[in-house]
Amino acid sequence: MTQTIDIPGLPNLMNPEAGYASGGQPSAEQLEAAAKAGVSRVINLRPASEDAGYDEAAKATALGLDYTVLAVAGLPDLSANKVRQLDALMAQSPAMPTLIHCASGNRVGALIALRAAWLQGKSIDDALDIGRRWGLTNIEAAVRRILEKVATTRN
């Protein structure tokens, strides 16, 4: 059974696997709710150029949350390097309840889908299924093209 991390009102909230929540940009109040729900780490995929409407890093620090920014501005940032960085962050403290977010959850799902294929050996279809559980939506076709291109160059 997947541990549910309840963050009321968080856009596109997903609980894709035990100890993880994914979704869109939390408000300051939703970040507080995440901390109360047991989240102790936040991985923010939004670059500094995307305004959260408040100082998320300062709020996370004030709440005692481990906070990391891994900027994924768009499709060009869906790279093997970013996938490895996210994988390393997730491996650092796998038992630490974690919220991974971007503006909507879409980039979270995209990066997770690439991780599933490139680092975990999943098929393209399985990787995309995993990505959808984490929030992949409207850039799924682009992620499929990336996966197919890489698969073609490896064969």
C-alpha positions in Angstrom: 0.0 0.0 0.0 1.3 3.4 -0.9 1.7 5.9 1.9 -0.5 8.8 1.1 1.0 12.3 1.7 -2.0 14.6 1.9 -1.3 18.2 0.8 -4.8 19.8 0.5 -5.2 22.0 -2.6 -1.8 21.1 -4.1 -2.2 21.2 -7.9 -2.2 17.8 -9.5 -1.1 16.0 -6.3 0.0 12.5 -6.9 1.3 9.8 -4.5 3.2 7.7 -7.0 5.1 5.5 -4.6 5.6 5.2 -0.9 7.3 8.2 0.6 6.8 10.5 -2.4 4.3 13.1 -3.4 4.5 15.0 -6.7 2.6 17.9 -8.1 2.5 21.5 -9.0 3.7 24.6 -7.2 2.8 24.6 -3.5 1.7 27.8 -1.9 3.4 28.8 1.4 0.3 27.3 3.2 0.6 24.1 1.2 4.3 23.8 2.0 3.3 24.1 5.7 0.6 21.4 5.2 3.3 19.2 3.5 5.5 19.5 6.5 2.6 18.7 8.8 1.8 15.6 6.6 5.4 14.3 7.2 7.3 15.7 4.2 10.8 16.4 5.3 12.4 17.1 1.9 11.4 19.2 -1.2 12.9 18.9 -4.6 11.8 21.9 -6.7 12.3 21.5 -10.5 11.4 25.1 -11.2 14.2 27.4 -12.3 14.7 30.8 -10.6 13.1 32.5 -13.6 9.7 31.0 -12.6 8.2 33.1 -9.8 6.6 31.0 -7.0 5.0 34.1 -5.5 7.0 33.8 -2.3 10.5 32.7 -1.2 10.0 29.0 -1.2 13.5 28.2 -0.1 13.3 30.5 2.9 9.9 29.0 3.8 11.1 25.5 3.5 14.2 26.3 5.6 11.9 27.9 8.3 9.9 24.7 8.3 13.0 22.6 8.8 12.7 21.0 5.4 15.6 19.8 3.3 15.3 21.9 0.1 16.9 21.5 -3.3 16.4 23.1 -6.6 17.1 21.0 -9.7 16.1 23.5 -12.4 14.3 22.0 -15.4 13.2 24.9 -17.5 11.8 22.9 -20.4 12.4 20.1 -22.9 16.1 21.0 -23.4 16.7 20.3 -19.7 15.2 16.8 -20.0 18.7 15.4 -20.2 20.7 12.4 -19.0 22.5 14.7 -16.7 19.3 16.0 -15.0 18.0 12.4 -14.7 21.2 11.4 -13.0 21.0 14.4 -10.6 17.4 13.6 -9.7 18.3 9.9 -9.2 21.2 10.9 -6.9 18.9 13.2 -4.9 16.3 10.5 -4.5 18.9 7.9 -3.5 20.4 10.2 -0.8 17.7 9.6 1.7 15.2 7.2 0.2 13.2 6.9 3.4 12.8 10.6 3.7 9.2 11.6 2.7 9.7 13.9 -0.3 7.7 16.3 -2.4 9.0 16.7 -5.9 7.3 19.6 -7.8 7.4 21.9 -10.7 4.6 24.3 -11.8 2.1 21.5 -12.6 3.8 18.2 -12.0 4.4 17.6 -15.8 8.2 18.1 -15.7 8.4 15.8 -12.6 6.6 13.0 -14.5 8.8 13.6 -17.6 12.1 13.4 -15.6 10.8 10.3 -13.8 9.8 8.6 -17.1 13.3 9.2 -18.4 14.8 7.9 -15.2 12.7 4.8 -15.5 13.9 4.1 -19.0 17.5 5.2 -18.8 18.5 4.2 -15.3 16.0 1.4 -14.4 15.8 -0.3 -17.8 12.1 0.0 -18.3 10.6 -0.2 -21.7 9.4 3.1 -23.3 5.7 2.2 -22.6 6.4 1.2 -19.0 8.5 4.3 -18.5 5.7 6.5 -19.8 3.2 4.7 -17.5 5.5 5.5 -14.5 5.8 9.1 -15.7 2.0 9.5 -15.8 1.8 8.2 -12.2 4.1 11.1 -11.2 2.3 13.7 -13.2 3.4 13.5 -16.9 0.6 15.0 -19.1 0.9 17.3 -22.0 4.6 16.7 -22.8 4.2 13.0 -23.0 4.6 12.9 -26.8 7.9 14.9 -26.5 9.2 12.5 -23.8 8.3 9.5 -26.1 10.3 11.1 -28.9 13.3 11.6 -26.6 13.1 8.0 -25.5 12.7 6.7 -29.0 15.6 8.8 -30.3 17.9 7.5 -27.5 16.7 3.9 -28.1 17.5 4.3 -31.8 21.0 5.6 -31.2 21.7 2.8 -28.8 20.7 0.1 -31.3 
